[in-house]
Amino acid sequence: MNLDELTLTGLFEELPFWVDIPPFAQMTVIGLVGAAAVVLLIVAPIGLMGTYAERRVSAFMQDRCGPNYVGIPFLPRKIYTNYKWTRLFGLGQSLADGIKLLSKEDFVPPKGEPFLFIAAPVVAFAGAIGLFAALPLSDGLIAADVNVGVFYLLAVGAIEIIGVLMAGWASNNKWSLIGAMREVAQVVSYEIPMAMAALCPVLIAGSLQMTDIVAVQRTGATFWGISIPDSIAGWGAGWMIFQAFPFNIIALVIFYICVLANLKRAPFDLPESESELVSGFLTEYSGMRWGLFVLGEYGAMFALSGISATLFLGGWSGPVYSLLTAIGLPSIVAGVAEFSYKAVGLFIFMMIIRWTLPRLRLDQVMVMCYKYLVPFAMACLLFCAAAALVAR
Amino acid sequence: MEGLGIQLAFYSFAAVTIGSALLATMAKKIVNSAFALMATFFGVAGIYGVLGSDFMAVTQIVVYVGGILILLCFGMLLTDRVPDEFRVRSPRRYVGASIAATLTFVGLAWAISGTAWARLPHITDGSAEALPTTALIGNALLTDYLLPFEFASIVLLVVLVGAARVARGGTR
């Protein structure tokens, strides 16, 4: 089988009885298997590695060790002490946490709204994994290359807010409700500069489709009307941040700040600020329901890092991709390698920011959005439009 | 795409839409109706998707789920005392409500039956692929329908200024 032409539909067509199944059932099966694959192969490992990385990063930044003891699970203590490599730098900690979450009491507040309480984490998680549908992970490795890709990605973010609102209301707890309201106020406000910043690369590419946006950073890239030769554009010179220089760099910074606010990560963690609101909308949640929220958050962190990388930093095209394809690796593998170092870098940078900056006040959050980000995003949009006009 | 698959997809989205809309109107708690509306909006977006109108489907989610529904929930959560049950108290209101509902239904049915729906090739015979609509909509909005488009933005601006004035309260 040729790795370059590997698709999920192609895998199913190898099955002997596949043609006998009605097409609607085929679509349903492909959709379900695809979603399960995203959850199992991408979101779950990211959640496990993400929580581990968060604790290690915070520990290093605060001059602590962090989790470094639990390695290969279920080993007797004697082996851990005698053979230190079995600890694997504490990588097993996330698995142990998962077992703890699964075995916790399944608590539903009796005076709240049980149905909404149970549905809320599912809705929030669905919003997070929906982000992976239109994210090109590599050359041709994209679940749904829809014509309205960027627009779709901005729309899916709204679903998570509904989940949080549900959680805040169903918990029947003032902390939860205040946390949910703060979340909505913050996310709805930051969607405005986020959409404007995302429009800058869309203007340059002239398309909302994610694959088109990657393609314009490889071939046919322009620098204020001067075309960048494809031979160096493929090595990173064609990245969106170098087109319409320097306005797309500003747009990237604005987009990244808005992503932090949308993810409720510090310094924008008011909705779940521990010192004021216990845990905000997560106060009444425990066990795996809480785990679903956190898994969704880490999945969305990675997806939005990947979207930032795709819109502004070339997605799966760049120096590593060109190097790996030059030495003969299949382009799908080279693309994944190129995409991952950028996405993981932005992912880790979110953690570094979280453990560096203190939390903003609510009024500062709003001033930041409406007085600084929105005008700057508007200016970037205007100048990018000018650059797109010059390039025509 | 095959005819049967399209039909099954259409009917399942229609069932989701109608079922959740019924739930939204009949739910005793206003919170439940608000969240049932979410499923209605998604069902409608799905129908747009089935009909090959990708831009409309996403716009439906952005505007209704991301905007209207959140506004609705926000208004509800900010209200001091959300009444748990709604009941029509006087029979006079039944009469008024049924007259309004009948008129709306007749008007909608008249408009729906008078419209030539199946005009695009991918709907009438299913042979052609649905074309992307984003560029077409963008061009139409900025050429033939520029005045209504600009007018809508002026209305939104007035609303924004008015909201800011109301929110500032008695400062001046």
Interface residues (C-beta under 8 A of the other chain):
Chain A: P22 P23 F24 Q26 M27 E113 L116 A119 V146 N147 V148 F151 Y152 L154 A155 V156 G157 A158 I159 I161 I162 L165 M166 G168 W169 L177 A180 M181 V184 V188 E191 L208
Chain B: M1 E2 L4 G5 L8 A9 K29 V31 N32 F35 M38 D54 F55 V58 T59 I61 V62 V65 G66 L69 I70 C73 F74 L77 L78 P132 T133 T134
